[in-house]
């Protein structure tokens, strides 16, 4: 999902369903993480919140939740790309009791009228006691 480009933002209505797919409003789900009100308790929740951050184009949150050794200098979003759904395929580790974990997912999107998905196995670790995205496993 780091292949995105452009700087526009998309405003998520607080009462709209959360883009991550959990049964909660954006405000009560990923919006709490994006605003800094709460931290992701698991690697999967961080993955979901990062998907939502791509959907609402919250570059600051994406950079804040990226491991310091692999964090890019900035993020640009593709203006025509819309993230439409997230499917969690599987997880290993990544609980409140772990220091690392993986999340395999499919992120669905539309771009220029065509639908597609991105499949990735992502690695997450704790940095300063918080879950952060390290990178794609095997990359």
Order of alpha helices (4+ residues) and beta strands (2+ residues): alpha-alpha-alpha-beta-beta-beta-beta
